[in-house]
Amino acid sequence: MKKELFEKLVTSITQVDRIRKGVLAPGRIYKYRSVDVKRIRSGLHVSQSQFAMMIGVSKATLQNWEQGRRDPEGPAQALLRIVEKQPKAVLEALRAS
């Protein structure tokens, strides 16, 4: 590794440590809007059991999402955002499965 790149790496690591300790403010902060799973499911007029089966998760997982104990991640979050934007199309596709 070139000396210049190594020095940049060391500087970055030092900055991360200072940010973690609260000494330095982060350069940017990403905020993600959580998905309102209950509102999405209610909008489809399906029960928790039906919706959980449609999206391939357990009813307990769905209940945890709806009650705010857990947040959907990865593909589940992506699917829920799609359901939120195109509920009729997704409902049709998921019911056909």
FENQUI-V891286 format. One record per run of one state. SS is the DSSP state (h for helix, s for strand, l for the rest). FROM is the first residue (numbers start at 1). LEN is the number of residues. Records with the same first field share a line. If there is no record, write none. Layout:
# FENQUI-V891286
SS: FROM-LEN ; FROM-LEN
This chain:
# FENQUI-V891286
l: 1-2 ; 22-15 ; 45-3 ; 56-3 ; 67-7 ; 86-1 ; 97-1
h: 3-19 ; 37-8 ; 48-8 ; 59-8 ; 74-12 ; 87-10
